[in-house]
């Protein structure tokens, strides 16, 4: 059995780390600027805004750390993909926006769809050999 680390394993590690930078940075930002994050959630009239924001922070930090470390990668990627899809639909509804706002919202929506693609690739490929 060959236990050597391949270029693919190194690429999976770098890809995992790059994929979660956004989630971890966002979770930290929301944690230290909770009131600003709460204002965003309140603007979308989501139920239980403090709970929703707290759950978002926990998911972004915990799932991001799991993917970075290479543990529970598939589960964490599924959770982040689902969260990212919900975020795209709620925060970037370009299809119902006035024409002047549509391009910016569509760009944000498509960025989120691309991140979901990264999560799905990670689910399919797994973490590789470089894990904690």
N, C-alpha and C positions, 0 to 999 in steps of 0.2 A: 504494500500500500504506500502510495506516494503522499507524504505529508508536507511537501514543499509548498511555499506560497507562490502563486502565479501572478502574472501581470493583471489578470482578471480579478484576483482577490484584492490586489492593491487598488484597482479602479473601483471596485465595489466599496471599499473603505472610503476612498475619497468622495465617491458619489453619495454614500450615506451621510457623510459629514456635510457636504454641500447642500443636500436636500433638507437637512434639519436646521441649518443656520437661520432660515426665515422663522421657523416655528419657535425655536429657543429664544431668539432675539425678541420676537413679538411677545412671548410669554413673560420675559424679563421686563420688557417695557411696560406691559399691562400691570405687572406686579408692583412696580415702583411708581406707576402713574395710574393707580386704580380709578381715581375720580374721572380722569380723561377717558379711560376705557369704558367706564360706566356711562358716560355721556354718549359715546358711540352706540352702545347697546340700547340705551333709552331712546335714542333718535330713531331706531328701527322698531320701537314699541314691542320688543320681545318680552315674554312673560318672565317674571322673576329675574330681573336684570342682574342683580348682584350674584345670584346663584349661577346664572348663565356665564357671567364673566369669570367667576371663580373656577367653574368647570373648564372653561376655555383655557385659563392659565395653567391649571393642573394638567390638562391633556397636552398642551403644547410643550410644557417642560418635561413631563414624564415620558410621553411617547417620543419626544425628540431625544431625550437621554437614552432611552432604550435603543433607538435606531443607531445613534452614535456609538454606543457600546457594543452593539451587535447582539443584544438579547431581546427576545420576544419581537423580533424585527417584523415578521409578517403581521402579527396582531397590531403592533403599533402603526404600521403602514396602513392597514385597513382602517383603523380608527382615524388617522389623520386624513386619509382619502375621503372618508365620509364627512368629517368635519369640514374639510376644504370644499366639498361639493355644496354642503349646506351654506357655508359662508358665501360662496359664489352666487348662489341663488338669492340669498337674503340681502347681501350688500351690493351686488352688482347686477340688478335686473335691467339690463340695457334694452331688452325687448319692449318694456313698457315706459321707457324714459322719453322725455322730450328730445327732439332731434339734436339740440345744442349740447345735451349731456350724454348722448348715446355713445359716441366714440370712446370717451374716457371710461365709461362703465363697461363697454364691450371689451376694451383692452384689459381691464381688471378681471373681468369674467374669464377671458381666455388665458390669462396668466394663471389663474386658479385651476383651470382645466389642465394646463400643462403640468402643474405641480401634482395633480392627481395622476397624470401619466407617469411621473417619476415614482410615485408611491406604488403604482401597479407594476412597474418594472422591478422594483425592489421586492414586491411580493412574489413575483415569478422567479427572480434570480436568487433570492435568499441573501443572507448577509455576507457570504464568502467566508474564508478561513480566518480573516483578521478580526477577531472579536475578543472581548474581555472574558 
